[in-house]
């Protein structure tokens, strides 16, 4: 028995029409029809939902009684789908961090190439206390909402806090050290401020993700 026929049989045994099953699964009736006719395959989340809605085990839906050809074909599809999702997630992570680093680098470029000494206060307000905090918060929010990095996402606030601390140090502090031929360490209180902004964004993103689920 092929996968499509198994899905159709399970639906019929549950006494559900395609329309009602589609409503419960959160898809269109045409999508259910395509699954049952094997014009397309359901993703693993939909299979789990069907298992619950149709009151049938995953083992019965996915495994073949005799010939494993159809079952293996569907397993290959799931494997390919998983790889595609992983690739998209990795690309999204790269883009997200690239945007953050570009904005961070922009703060450096603006200071060293476009800011006069008299503009230091305006630069500090614009980049250190507005642009970078907002960027840190939004990026962390996306990380939390998209469930990037799993449990390791809770370590990222340390990274964002460090980067936030380095903005004033690599600009205002380095400029003063150069002018007065002195040396000073980074302003450590800036690190927990940046980390706190990132942590709040991550928590909010996780809560939004849970609410959506």
C-alpha positions in Angstrom: 0.0 0.0 0.0 1.5 3.4 -1.0 1.7 6.4 1.3 -1.1 8.3 -0.4 -3.5 5.3 -0.1 -2.5 4.9 3.6 -3.4 8.5 4.3 -6.7 8.3 2.4 -7.6 5.0 4.1 -6.8 6.5 7.6 -9.0 9.5 6.8 -11.9 7.4 5.6 -11.6 5.2 8.7 -11.7 8.3 10.9 -14.9 9.3 9.1 -13.6 12.7 7.9 -14.1 14.4 4.5 -11.2 16.0 2.7 -12.6 19.4 3.5 -12.9 18.8 7.2 -9.5 17.1 7.4 -7.9 20.0 5.6 -9.5 22.4 8.1 -8.1 20.4 11.0 -4.7 20.2 9.4 -4.6 23.8 8.5 -4.1 23.2 4.8 -6.3 23.4 1.7 -8.6 20.6 0.5 -6.5 20.5 -2.7 -3.4 19.8 -0.6 -5.0 16.9 1.1 -6.1 15.6 -2.3 -2.6 15.9 -3.6 -1.2 14.0 -0.7 -3.7 11.2 -1.2 -3.0 11.0 -4.9 0.8 11.2 -4.3 1.1 14.4 -6.4 3.0 15.8 -3.4 4.1 14.5 0.0 3.1 15.9 3.4 5.9 17.3 5.6 6.7 15.5 8.9 4.7 18.0 11.0 1.6 17.3 8.9 2.1 13.5 9.2 2.2 13.9 13.0 -1.0 15.9 12.9 -2.7 13.3 10.7 -1.6 10.6 13.2 -3.4 12.5 16.0 -6.5 13.5 13.9 -7.0 10.2 12.2 -6.1 8.3 15.4 -3.6 6.1 13.7 0.0 5.4 14.7 2.9 7.0 12.8 4.3 3.5 12.4 1.2 2.4 10.4 1.3 5.6 8.3 4.9 5.5 7.3 5.9 1.8 7.2 5.0 -0.6 4.5 3.6 -4.1 5.1 5.6 -5.7 2.3 7.3 -3.7 -0.5 9.2 -0.8 1.1 9.7 1.1 -2.2 7.0 3.8 -1.5 8.0 4.1 2.2 11.6 4.5 1.3 10.7 7.1 -1.4 8.8 9.1 1.2 11.7 8.8 3.7 14.0 10.1 1.0 11.6 13.0 0.5 11.7 13.8 4.2 15.4 13.6 4.2 15.7 16.0 1.3 13.2 18.3 2.9 15.1 18.3 6.1 18.3 19.2 4.3 16.6 22.0 2.4 15.2 23.4 5.7 18.7 23.2 7.3 20.3 24.9 4.3 17.7 27.7 4.4 18.2 28.1 8.2 21.9 28.3 7.7 21.5 30.9 5.0 19.1 32.9 7.2 21.7 32.8 10.0 24.5 34.0 7.7 22.3 36.9 6.3 21.2 37.9 9.8 24.7 38.1 11.3 26.0 39.8 8.1 23.4 42.5 8.4 24.3 43.0 12.1 28.1 43.1 11.3 27.5 45.5 8.4 25.6 47.9 10.7 28.3 47.5 13.4 31.0 48.2 10.8 29.0 51.2 9.6 29.1 52.7 13.0 32.9 52.5 12.9 33.1 54.0 9.4 30.8 56.9 10.2 32.9 57.8 13.2 36.3 57.6 11.7 35.5 59.1 8.2 32.5 61.3 8.6 32.4 62.6 12.2 34.1 65.7 13.4 35.3 66.0 17.0 32.4 68.4 17.7 30.0 65.7 16.5 31.0 63.1 19.1 28.0 63.7 21.3 25.6 63.3 18.4 27.4 60.2 17.2 27.2 58.7 20.7 23.5 59.3 20.9 22.7 58.1 17.4 24.8 55.0 17.1 25.6 53.9 20.7 22.3 54.6 22.3 19.8 54.3 19.4 21.0 52.3 16.3 23.1 49.6 17.9 20.6 48.8 20.7 17.7 48.6 18.2 19.8 46.4 15.9 20.8 44.2 18.8 17.2 43.8 20.0 15.8 43.1 16.5 18.4 40.5 15.6 18.0 38.8 19.0 14.2 38.9 18.5 14.5 37.1 15.2 16.9 34.5 16.6 14.5 33.7 19.4 11.4 33.7 17.2 13.1 31.5 14.5 14.5 29.1 17.1 18.0 29.5 15.7 21.0 27.8 17.5 18.8 25.8 19.9 19.9 26.1 23.5 23.1 27.9 22.4 21.1 31.0 21.6 21.2 31.9 25.3 25.0 32.3 25.0 24.6 34.9 22.2 23.8 37.8 24.5 27.4 37.6 25.6 28.5 38.1 22.0 26.1 41.0 21.4 27.1 42.5 24.7 30.8 42.4 23.8 30.1 43.9 20.4 28.0 46.6 22.0 30.8 47.4 24.4 33.3 47.6 21.5 31.4 50.3 19.7 32.3 53.2 22.0 35.7 51.7 22.8 36.9 51.3 19.2 35.6 54.8 18.4 35.4 57.4 21.2 37.9 55.7 23.5 40.5 55.0 20.9 40.2 58.5 19.6 40.8 60.0 23.1 43.7 57.5 23.7 45.3 58.6 20.4 44.8 62.3 21.2 46.2 62.1 24.7 48.7 59.2 24.3 47.0 57.2 27.0 45.5 53.7 27.4 42.3 52.6 29.0 40.4 49.4 29.1 36.9 49.0 27.6 34.0 50.3 29.6 32.9 46.9 31.1 29.4 48.1 32.2 28.5 48.5 28.5 28.8 44.7 28.1 25.9 43.8 30.5 23.8 46.6 29.0 24.2 45.1 25.5 23.7 41.6 26.8 20.5 42.6 28.6 19.1 44.1 25.4 19.9 41.0 23.5 18.5 38.7 26.2 15.2 40.6 26.3 14.9 40.4 22.5 15.6 36.7 22.6 13.1 36.0 25.3 10.4 38.0 23.5 11.2 36.1 20.3 10.8 32.8 22.1 7.5 33.8 23.6 6.2 34.9 20.2 7.2 31.6 18.7 5.4 29.7 21.5 2.3 31.8 21.1 2.3 31.2 17.3 2.6 27.5 17.9 
